[in-house]
């Protein structure tokens, strides 16, 4: 007797769950249906408005009977290759001037040096001692260096000014001025 009572209770709980889900979906699906119906009504109104009679544009058939200009005859043949015609006189004089300029026959020039990838964040000094530069490299690491010191084994600081430093490659290939914030 107790098992039949449990079965009835389980069945009642399942039925109440189904009823709750049904009510839940009906409550939250009805606004979407009303929106759809409203948009369909608007679409129907647009269709009716578009179906209104439109006045046909004026067609001028006599303009079609007017004789059009014929294409001018040319000697151009798309299927034959010919030498290009000579350039105009102005272009010839520019080409002659360019050819008259001296051409270097020596070895090619070396490529320009890459910029030094350091940023100056500040400078300072301790009393009468040498000025110190505070730098960051491309990875954000902090570097503190004085005049004459080597940085990263590639650069040497030549001069530390108040808002800039003069730095050179160790091999003497060139130098660069780095300003604060650059």
C-alpha positions in Angstrom: 0.0 0.0 0.0 2.8 2.3 0.8 4.5 1.6 -2.7 1.3 2.6 -4.5 1.2 5.8 -2.4 4.8 6.6 -3.4 4.0 5.9 -7.1 1.1 8.3 -6.9 3.3 10.9 -5.3 6.0 10.5 -7.9 3.4 10.8 -10.7 1.9 13.9 -9.1 5.4 15.5 -8.9 6.1 14.7 -12.6 2.8 16.1 -13.7 3.4 19.3 -11.7 6.8 19.6 -13.3 5.4 19.2 -16.8 2.6 21.8 -15.9 5.3 24.3 -14.6 7.4 23.9 -17.7 4.4 24.4 -20.0 3.4 27.5 -18.1 7.0 28.8 -18.2 7.4 28.4 -21.9 4.0 29.9 -22.7 4.8 32.9 -20.6 8.1 33.6 -22.2 7.2 32.6 -25.8 4.1 34.8 -26.1 6.0 38.2 -26.4 8.1 36.8 -29.3 4.9 35.7 -31.1 3.3 39.1 -30.7 6.5 40.7 -32.1 6.5 38.4 -35.0 2.8 39.1 -35.7 3.4 42.9 -35.5 6.3 42.7 -37.9 4.3 40.6 -40.3 1.5 43.2 -40.2 4.1 45.9 -41.0 5.4 43.8 -43.9 1.9 43.3 -45.1 1.4 47.1 -45.0 4.6 47.7 -46.9 3.5 45.2 -49.6 0.2 47.0 -49.9 1.9 50.4 -50.1 4.4 49.0 -52.7 1.5 47.7 -54.8 0.1 51.3 -55.2 0.1 52.4 -58.8 3.4 54.0 -60.0 3.4 56.5 -62.9 5.5 55.2 -65.8 8.4 57.4 -66.8 8.3 59.2 -70.1 10.0 57.3 -73.0 11.3 59.3 -75.9 11.5 56.8 -78.8 12.6 59.4 -81.3 15.9 59.8 -79.4 16.6 56.2 -80.4 16.3 57.0 -84.1 19.0 59.7 -84.1 22.2 58.6 -85.9 25.1 58.0 -83.5 28.7 58.9 -84.4 30.7 56.1 -85.9 34.1 55.0 -84.3 37.1 56.5 -86.0 39.3 54.0 -88.0 42.5 53.0 -86.4 45.6 51.0 -87.2 45.4 49.1 -84.0 45.3 45.4 -84.1 44.9 43.6 -80.9 46.3 40.3 -82.3 49.6 41.7 -83.6 52.7 42.8 -81.7 54.6 45.8 -82.8 57.4 48.0 -81.4 56.2 50.7 -79.1 56.1 54.2 -80.7 58.9 56.6 -79.6 58.2 58.7 -76.5 57.3 62.4 -76.9 60.2 64.9 -77.1 59.9 66.0 -73.4 60.3 62.4 -72.2 63.3 61.9 -74.5 65.1 65.0 -73.1 64.5 63.7 -69.5 65.8 60.3 -70.4 68.9 61.8 -72.0 69.6 63.9 -68.9 69.3 60.8 -66.7 71.7 58.9 -68.9 74.2 61.7 -68.9 74.5 61.6 -65.1 77.6 59.8 -63.7 77.0 56.2 -62.6 79.1 54.9 -59.7 80.9 51.7 -60.7 82.3 51.0 -57.3 81.1 48.4 -54.8 77.5 48.8 -53.6 76.9 51.0 -50.5 76.3 49.1 -47.2 72.7 49.1 -46.0 71.8 51.9 -43.5 72.3 51.0 -39.8 69.2 49.9 -37.9 68.0 52.3 -35.3 69.2 51.7 -31.8 66.3 50.0 -30.0 66.7 51.7 -26.6 64.4 54.3 -25.0 65.7 57.0 -22.7 63.5 57.3 -19.6 65.5 59.8 -17.7 68.9 61.2 -16.7 70.5 62.2 -13.4 73.7 62.7 -11.5 75.1 62.2 -8.0 76.6 65.5 -6.8 79.6 66.3 -9.1 79.9 62.8 -10.4 79.3 61.7 -14.0 75.7 61.9 -15.4 73.7 58.7 -15.5 71.2 57.6 -18.1 68.2 55.5 -17.3 67.2 53.4 -20.4 64.8 50.6 -21.3 65.4 48.0 -24.0 63.0 46.5 -26.5 61.8 44.0 -23.8 61.2 46.6 -21.2 64.2 45.8 -19.0 65.8 48.7 -17.2 69.4 49.7 -17.9 71.4 52.2 -15.9 74.6 53.5 -17.6 77.2 56.3 -17.3 79.1 58.1 -20.0 81.7 55.8 -21.6 80.0 52.6 -20.5 79.1 49.7 -22.9 75.5 48.6 -23.1 74.4 45.1 -24.2 77.9 44.6 -25.7 76.9 46.6 -28.8 76.6 50.3 -27.8 78.7 52.8 -26.0 77.3 56.0 -24.4 79.3 59.0 -25.6 77.5 61.8 -23.8 74.7 62.1 -21.4 72.8 65.4 -21.6 69.9 66.7 -19.6 67.2 65.4 -22.0 69.1 63.2 -24.5 72.1 60.9 -24.9 74.6 60.4 -27.7 75.2 56.7 -28.3 77.3 54.9 -30.8 77.9 51.4 -32.1 81.0 49.8 -30.6 82.5 49.0 -34.0 82.3 52.7 -34.9 79.8 52.3 -37.8 77.7 55.2 -36.6 76.1 57.1 -33.8 72.6 58.3 -32.8 71.0 60.8 -30.4 68.2 59.4 -28.4 65.9 61.9 -26.8 63.8 61.3 -23.7 60.5 59.6 -24.5 61.5 58.5 -28.0 
